[in-house]
Every structure is written in structure tokens, then in C-alpha cells.
């Protein structure tokens, strides 16, 4: 049985991208009690609309409530959970044992998934959460493939096991980090991480103030604590064979384009795997190349096959394609599709149209600027609506092109 593909929905645009490009389920937060306070997140009515849109697509919506609440927050925590139930969410993702116990008593109809923040590393812990009424455990990222296999054999079908397969990784123990709280006054355990692990650090000797010495002798200093991104695309067959129920993509702070690229790549990977290991292996280089089209750091397989690469190597972001426009209406009677412009492109350029069925090369044509009615060969105003021939396309498809370091 193929595992569920679970994708991030930090806002409505990312939600729509995840659903369009093949997510089986999405996860997002309300305005409080999730560990991404600076994502767009959803108010009560927004959450209801998001869940309805997800269910219309035949998919599931899980709400993240994985903050570690204090006593004085517990009443509001329960009220929020009741709001989520009224909105129709399929489960809540929680971390704290006290929160689990409280929700099981006060909101008995809400399915509970145990967050990776709970650091579940072993079978007895998973059995404990099962006894507390949790239907799924999201394993700590330190649990490797062989241990997952053994846990699955011991646990059987309950609780389900979920693992992260792609995205940013934290150098601390599955996110249990106080670095941001100390350096920026924003606790990662309260959803407010400033990501100081990504900052560039140097050493200063006490008697030589102002003399900043890089930890390694290179031209840019060292990102001392910055872990590589996680990419388990090559291990999809192993995770499927191990009996993992859900594969989770990190990224509730990411853009709709990022969500579209990564969701689409993993969807194609799983669909090819369903055809057989040989089909998947043939396509693997292309799938890895596709993932590089979204913003990313250098990546590895984390703890899945043993120790990950040492921190200090993930110095910044790279991206091999740039988001140009999103289709908002397919081809009309005038032979042109309606697009929402995101970044500049030029008539005559070779671009790529991202669709749920794959990537298609297209040549940009002169386009109509709806606001003025003029025909243009380029436009650099994000948010403008344009019309351009694209051939077969549907709302939600995305147009991308070369990355431009300097705008013209």
C-alpha cells in the first residue's frame, strides 16, 4: 500500500498548490497554538473554508496544535480544538502529553496525531500514545530506517507511523531548541523561532574585540549550526516497504511555488513506485533535478541511513527555476489563458508549464495586460493579470523560467 503524501499549507495559496499538485492530505494551523506563528495560518472562517476545499478535492486536513501550552493557556487550547472540530478537520497534531490527555477528555471526537516535537524514538513510547487514544505518531527525525522497520513490526497497524521526507532540518533534538529564545527572545517551542542556527558565526578573542575570525578558513565564514535540508526521495521504496503510513513534507513557511514543486515531484515519485521499482529508479535523477527547481539548501538523508552531514555546510539557498505566473483561467475563446504575474519574463523565452501531469516546455508570447489593454513583451509588476497563449492548461498550473539575479 502506498503511503499518504502529506504537504504543508501555511496559507490558502499553498493549500491550493498542494491540492492541485497531488497531496493526499495537508496540514496547517490556526492563528494560535501551532509551531509556525509567522506562517499565514487560518482564522476560524478561513479554516472552515480551507477544510471544505480540501474535502471537495477528496483529501484530508490536519490542524497543527503542537505548541507546549501552559496551564493558563489550556482553556483557550480546548476552545481552539472545538473550533477545529466544527470546521471539520480530520485530526489535530499535538505534542504535549497533558494536551493530549485534556483533548481526549474534552474533545473526544477529535483524532489525534503525535507531533515530531514529542520526540518519539521507540516502540514503548508509541504504545503509550496508542493507549492515550492517538491514532498516529510522527516519529522523531533521529529514527533511522532499520529502527522504523522494527517499530512497525512490533506495533502492527496502530498507531500509524509518519516520517518527514523533505525540507528544512533543525540541528536540535527534533526542534527542542532554546537558541532562538536566548538570542532573539523568540522561543521555537512557542512557534516563534528566529532561526539563529542559520546565522553566520565567527569567533572573537576576548582581548581582540572587533577581530572576527571564521571558524574555517574560507572566504565567507561558517554557518556553524546550520543543518542541511532533508531529502528522502531516493528512499521512497524503502519507506514504503517499511510500512510507513504517511510521508510529510516540511514547509509551512514556504511559498506556493515551493509547495507545488516539491509536492509534484513526490507525487510523481509515488505514482511511479506504484508501477514498480524499475520505473521509479529510471525516473529518480529527473525527480531529484526537479526538486532543485525550488528554493533549497544542500541536502542529505538526515538520520535515515545513519549520521547526517555535519552542520556548517548549508550556507544558503539555491534555486534553478523562478516562478513567473499562475494560471487562473484556462484557454478562452481568444486562445489565451489568464495568468496572475509573479515575476518578469520576456516574449520569446523558453519557459516551463508545471501541471499535475508533469512539466511542459512553452515559448512565451507577447501578452495582453488586462489593466490597460496594451500588448507587451515583458512586465515586472507582480500581481498584474495578463492573458497569453499557453495551450492546454488548467487553473493552478504554474509558469516558470530562468532565475534572474538582476531585473531588466
C-alpha positions in Angstrom: 0.0 0.0 0.0 1.3 3.4 -0.9 1.8 5.9 1.9 -0.1 9.1 2.2 1.6 12.2 0.8 1.2 15.0 3.4 2.0 18.5 2.4 2.3 21.9 4.1 -0.5 24.5 3.9 0.8 27.7 5.6 -1.8 29.8 3.8 -4.6 29.5 1.3 -2.3 29.8 -1.8 0.0 27.0 -0.5 -3.0 24.9 0.3 -4.4 25.2 -3.3 -0.9 24.4 -4.7 -0.6 21.3 -2.6 -4.0 20.0 -3.6 -3.5 20.8 -7.3 -0.2 19.1 -7.5 -1.1 15.8 -5.8 -1.2 15.9 -2.0 -3.3 13.2 -0.3 -3.5 15.4 2.8 -2.4 18.8 4.0 -1.5 20.3 7.4 -2.0 23.8 8.6 -2.5 25.9 11.7 -5.0 28.2 13.2 -3.8 31.7 14.4 -2.7 30.2 17.8 -1.2 27.0 19.2 0.8 25.9 16.2 4.6 26.0 15.9 4.7 28.3 13.0 3.4 31.6 14.4 4.7 33.6 11.4 3.1 31.5 8.7 -0.2 32.9 7.2 -2.3 30.4 9.2 -6.1 30.4 9.2 -8.7 32.2 11.2 -11.9 30.3 12.2 -13.8 31.1 8.9 -10.7 30.7 6.8 -10.1 27.3 8.4 -13.6 26.2 7.7 -13.2 27.2 4.0 -9.8 25.6 3.8 -11.2 22.3 5.2 -14.1 22.4 2.8 -11.9 23.0 -0.2 -9.7 20.1 0.9 -12.6 17.7 1.4 -14.1 18.7 -2.0 -10.8 17.5 -3.5 -11.2 14.2 -1.6 -8.2 15.0 0.6 -7.7 15.3 4.4 -6.8 18.4 6.5 -4.8 18.0 9.8 -4.6 21.1 12.1 -1.3 21.7 13.9 -1.8 22.4 17.6 1.7 21.3 18.7 2.6 24.2 20.9 3.6 23.3 24.5 0.8 25.0 26.4 1.0 26.4 30.0 -1.8 25.9 32.5 -3.3 29.4 31.8 -3.5 28.6 28.1 -5.2 25.2 28.3 -8.8 26.6 28.3 -8.1 28.5 25.1 -6.4 25.5 23.7 -9.6 23.4 24.2 -11.7 26.1 22.7 -9.5 26.2 19.6 -9.7 22.4 19.3 -13.5 22.7 19.4 -13.3 25.3 16.7 -11.2 22.9 14.6 -13.8 20.1 15.1 -16.6 22.4 14.0 -14.5 23.3 10.9 -14.3 19.6 10.1 -10.6 18.8 10.4 -9.6 15.2 10.1 -7.1 15.3 13.0 -5.1 17.5 15.3 -1.3 17.3 15.5 -0.3 17.7 19.2 2.9 17.4 21.2 2.3 17.7 24.9 1.0 14.7 26.9 -1.1 17.0 29.1 -2.6 18.5 26.0 -3.3 15.0 24.6 -5.0 13.9 27.8 -7.1 17.1 28.0 -8.2 16.9 24.4 -9.1 13.3 24.7 -11.3 14.1 27.7 -12.8 17.4 26.4 -12.9 16.8 22.7 -13.3 13.0 22.4 -14.3 13.1 18.7 -11.1 14.7 17.5 -8.5 12.3 16.1 -5.0 13.0 17.5 -1.6 12.7 15.8 1.5 13.0 18.0 3.9 15.6 16.7 7.5 15.1 16.0 8.1 17.6 18.7 7.2 14.8 21.2 10.5 13.1 20.1 9.0 9.6 19.8 12.0 7.3 19.4 10.9 3.9 20.5 8.1 1.3 20.5 7.1 1.7 24.2 6.5 5.4 23.6 4.3 4.8 20.5 2.4 2.2 22.5 1.8 4.7 25.3 0.4 7.2 22.8 -1.8 4.5 21.4 -3.1 3.8 24.9 -3.8 7.5 25.3 -6.0 7.4 22.2 -3.7 8.7 19.5 -4.1 7.2 16.1 -0.7 8.3 14.6 2.8 9.1 15.7 5.1 11.4 13.7 8.5 9.9 14.5 11.4 11.9 15.7 13.8 12.7 12.8 16.6 10.8 14.6 14.8 7.4 14.0 16.6 5.6 11.1 15.1 3.2 8.5 16.1 0.0 10.3 14.5 1.2 13.5 11.4 2.2 11.7 11.1 -1.3 10.3 11.4 -2.9 13.7 8.9 -0.4 15.2 6.4 -1.2 12.5 6.7 -4.9 13.0 6.2 -4.5 16.8 3.3 -2.1 16.5 1.3 -3.6 13.6 -1.3 -1.2 12.2 -1.7 1.0 15.3 -0.6 3.6 15.7 0.2 4.7 12.2 3.8 5.9 11.6 4.6 9.2 9.9 8.0 10.5 8.9 9.4 13.7 7.4 10.8 13.1 4.0 11.7 16.6 2.7 12.5 20.1 3.8 14.5 22.1 6.4 16.1 20.3 9.3 16.8 21.6 12.8 20.1 20.9 14.4 18.5 20.4 17.8 16.7 17.3 19.1 13.6 17.3 16.8 13.1 21.0 17.3 13.6 21.1 21.1 15.8 24.3 20.9 16.2 27.3 23.1 18.8 29.1 20.9 16.2 31.5 19.5 14.7 32.2 22.9 18.2 33.2 24.2 19.4 35.2 21.3 16.2 36.7 19.9 13.6 36.4 22.7 11.5 34.2 20.5 11.1 30.6 21.5 10.9 27.9 18.9 8.8 25.9 21.3 6.2 28.6 21.1 6.2 28.8 17.3 8.3 31.9 17.1 11.7 30.6 16.0 14.0 33.3 14.5 16.3 30.5 13.1 19.5 31.7 14.6 21.0 28.4 13.6 21.0 29.8 10.0 23.0 32.9 11.0 26.7 33.3 10.1 29.0 33.0 13.1 32.7 33.8 13.7 35.0 33.7 16.8 36.1 36.8 18.7 39.1 36.5 21.1 38.4 38.5 24.3 41.4 40.7 24.1 40.9 41.4 20.4 37.5 43.0 20.1 36.3 43.6 16.6 38.6 40.9 15.1 36.2 38.3 13.8 37.9 35.1 12.9 36.0 32.5 10.8 35.9 29.1 12.3 37.1 27.6 9.0 39.4 29.4 6.7 37.3 30.2 3.7 36.0 33.4 2.1 32.6 33.7 3.7 32.9 32.5 7.4 30.9 29.5 8.7 27.3 28.7 9.2 28.2 26.8 12.3 24.9 25.4 13.3 23.0 25.2 10.0 22.0 21.7 9.1 21.5 20.5 5.6 18.0 20.1 4.2 16.4 16.7 4.3 15.7 14.8 1.0 14.4 11.2 1.2 13.3 10.9 -2.4 15.8 8.1 -3.2 14.4 6.2 -0.2 10.7 6.2 -1.1 10.8 2.5 -2.0 12.4 1.6 1.4 9.9 3.7 3.3 7.0 2.2 1.5 8.4 -1.3 2.1 8.9 -0.5 5.8 5.1 0.2 6.2 5.3 4.0 6.8 1.7 5.3 6.6 2.4 9.0 5.8 5.3 10.9 4.2 5.5 14.5 5.4 7.0 17.5 3.5 8.2 20.3 5.8 7.4 23.9 4.7 4.5 25.9 6.3 6.7 29.0 5.9 7.4 28.2 2.2 5.9 29.8 -0.9 3.1 28.3 -3.0 5.7 27.7 -5.7 7.9 25.6 -3.4 4.9 23.6 -2.3 3.9 23.0 -5.9 7.4 21.8 -7.0 8.1 19.5 -4.1 4.5 18.1 -3.9 4.5 17.5 -7.7 7.9 15.7 -7.5 7.0 13.4 -4.7 3.6 12.7 -6.2 5.2 11.6 -9.4 7.7 9.5 -7.4 5.0 7.7 -5.5 2.9 7.1 -8.7 6.0 5.7 -10.5 6.7 3.5 -7.5 3.2 2.1 -7.7 4.1 1.0 -11.3 7.2 -0.8 -9.9 10.7 -0.2 -8.6 12.2 -0.2 -12.0 10.0 2.7 -13.2 10.9 4.7 -10.1 14.6 4.1 -10.4 14.7 5.2 -14.0 13.0 8.5 -13.2 14.9 9.2 -10.0 17.6 11.5 -11.5 14.8 13.6 -13.1 12.9 13.7 -9.8 16.0 14.9 -7.9 16.6 17.5 -10.6 13.0 18.7 -10.3 13.4 19.3 -6.5 16.3 21.6 -7.2 14.0 23.9 -9.1 12.6 25.1 -5.8 14.5 27.1 -3.1 16.7 24.7 -1.2 19.9 24.3 0.8 22.3 21.4 0.2 20.6 18.2 1.3 21.2 14.7 2.6 19.2 11.8 4.1 19.4 13.0 7.7 19.5 10.2 10.2 17.6 7.8 7.9 20.8 5.9 6.9 23.0 6.8 9.8 24.6 10.1 10.9 23.8 13.1 8.7 26.4 15.5 7.3 27.9 17.8 9.9 26.4 21.2 10.4 28.1 24.2 8.9 27.7 23.2 5.3 24.3 24.6 4.5 25.3 28.2 3.9 22.4 29.5 1.8 19.6 28.9 -0.6 19.8 27.8 -4.2 17.1 27.7 -6.9 17.3 26.6 -10.5 13.9 28.0 -11.7 11.9 31.1 -10.9 8.1 31.3 -10.5 6.7 33.5 -13.3 2.9 33.2 -13.2 0.0 31.1 -12.1 -2.9 30.1 -14.4 -6.2 31.5 -13.0 -8.3 30.6 -16.1 -7.6 28.1 -18.9 -7.5 29.0 -22.5 -10.5 31.1 -23.5 -12.2 31.7 -26.9 -9.5 34.1 -27.8 -6.9 31.3 -27.5 -5.3 32.9 -24.4 -5.1 31.8 -20.8 -5.5 34.2 -17.9 -2.4 34.4 -15.7 -1.5 36.1 -12.4 2.0 37.5 -12.8 4.6 36.7 -10.2 8.0 37.6 -11.8 9.1 39.1 -15.0 9.6 37.1 -18.2 10.1 38.1 -21.8 8.3 37.1 -25.0 10.3 34.6 -27.0 11.8 33.0 -23.8 11.7 29.3 -23.3 9.6 28.6 -20.2 8.1 25.6 -18.5 4.5 25.0 -17.6 4.1 23.0 -14.4 1.0 20.8 -14.4 -0.2 17.9 -12.2 0.7 15.6 -15.2 4.3 16.9 -15.5 6.4 19.7 -16.9 5.8 21.0 -20.5 8.1 23.4 -22.4 6.4 26.5 -23.8 7.6 29.6 -25.6 6.4 32.9 -24.1 4.4 35.1 -26.5 3.5 38.8 -26.4 0.7 39.1 -23.9 -2.3 41.3 -23.1 -2.1 43.4 -19.9 -5.7 43.4 -18.7 -5.4 46.6 -16.7 -4.5 48.7 -19.7 -5.4 46.6 -22.7 -2.0 47.0 -24.2 0.1 44.2 -25.7 3.5 43.8 -24.0 6.6 41.6 -24.4 7.5 41.9 -20.7 6.1 43.3 -17.4 7.7 43.5 -14.0 4.7 44.2 -11.8 3.8 41.2 -9.6 0.0 40.8 -9.1 -1.0 42.1 -12.5 -3.3 39.9 -14.6 -2.3 39.1 -18.1 -3.6 36.9 -21.0 -1.2 34.8 -23.1 -1.5 31.7 -25.4 -0.4 28.6 -23.4 -2.1 25.7 -25.0 -3.8 23.2 -22.7 -3.7 24.3 -19.1 -5.9 24.5 -16.0 -6.3 26.9 -13.1 -3.5 26.2 -10.6 -0.8 25.3 -13.2 2.3 27.4 -12.9 4.7 29.0 -15.3 8.4 29.2 -14.5 11.6 30.4 -16.2 15.2 31.2 -15.6 16.3 32.7 -12.3 17.2 36.4 -12.7 19.8 37.8 -10.4 19.3 41.2 -12.0 16.0 42.6 -13.2 15.8 44.4 -16.5 
